[in-house]
Structures are given as C-alpha cells and as structure tokens.
Amino acid sequence: MHKIVLVRHGEAAKSATDADPGLTDLGQLQAQQLAADLDKHFPDGQGVRLVSSPKSRAIQTALPIAARWNMAIEEEPRVIEIPSPQGLPLAQRGHWIRTLLDDGWDSLTPAQDQWRNTVKDYLLGLGAQAENTSKAHTTLVFCHFMVINSVIADIRNDLRVAQFHPDYTSRTELSLIDGILEVVELGSDRDISNLIQ
C-alpha cells in the first residue's frame, strides 16, 4: 500500500490581480504548525516524499517541513489548481469558482476535464514511482481546494463538485493499493465563506 496525503495550502493573500499569490502571515504560521504536526506523525520524514503544486501558496506551505527534514520538494504541475475557462479575467475567477461549487463535474470544459484526468493519473502513478525510486511509503502532496475535491469525487463516483470544504493545511488521506485509490480520512472541513486562493 502507498499512502497519499493531499495537503491543502495555508491561507493565501487573495488578489484580483495576482495569479500566484503567496501565503499571508497567518498562512505562514499555519505552515509552521503543520510542519511540527507532520514531524510527530512522520519522525524525520522517514519514508516520506514531498510533492507540491508549482503555485507559490502550495510551495510556501511545504517549505517548513522540507527545511525541518532537509528534504527536496518536487514541484509537480499535474497537481496545480483547476484552470479557469478560456478568456475569463482573473478578477472574475473567484465568482466562477463559487458558482462551480454548486455545479457538477460533468459541466467542465474539455481543458478542465483533461486537468482532472491528469490529476487522477498522476496520483495513480505514485505507488509505482515510489517502488522504482525512493522506496517512500507516503507521498505528501501540497495542493489546492479543487484538486482535493476532484479526487474525492472521482473515488466516490459522485458528480457533485463540492464533496467537502477542506480547511487550510488540512490533510486528506488516501490509500493506493493495486492501482485503486480509496479515501482513508477526509481533512478538516472549513466554513464555506473562505474557499478560494
């Protein structure tokens, strides 16, 4: 069995003009607290691999535990946040995301469908990658709200976009056994007023 832990990034600075905001001061504190907690669960990071979306908010969330374990973060574009519809201005992305939460995964554009399939295929390949390289038994994937919901919906075969509302730095644990992903435990749920970024 390979364990996959989907870690939502810490609180990010919301912006209608910056497509890649970093963490707020609170988000930095959340990342530090997360690192301390992860070190209790995985002492010295033995058998753990760190993977992150290339977005600043995800990388910055992973940095404290990477520093604590003296471990590299593998940037992985296949776990980046869902792409906006073509031509949608950045300032309208938040409204689009909030609208999408009440919709179904079957309403996506072809590009978004491809994104979703890419996320799933990447996660399914993690077990084989670990066997062939680092022998890691656990992969921590620092990613985003919609990535996590997409994966959970796929595992449940449920078309609802919002499966739950993962809080900042929450950890959703999956198991990967013989090419099948299963939900072990959902991360902590958050008030729906703070969903994007």
Secondary structure, DSSP 8 states (H G I E B T S, - for coil): -EEEEEEE---B---SS-SS--B-HHHHHHHHHHHHHHHHHSGGGTTEEEEE-SSHHHHHHHHHHHHHHT--EEE-GGGS-----TT--GGGHHHHHHHHTTSBGGG--HHHHHHHHHHHHHHHTHHHHHHHTT--SEEEEEE-HHHHHHHHHHHHT--BS-S--B-TT-EEEEEEETTEEEEEE---B--TT----
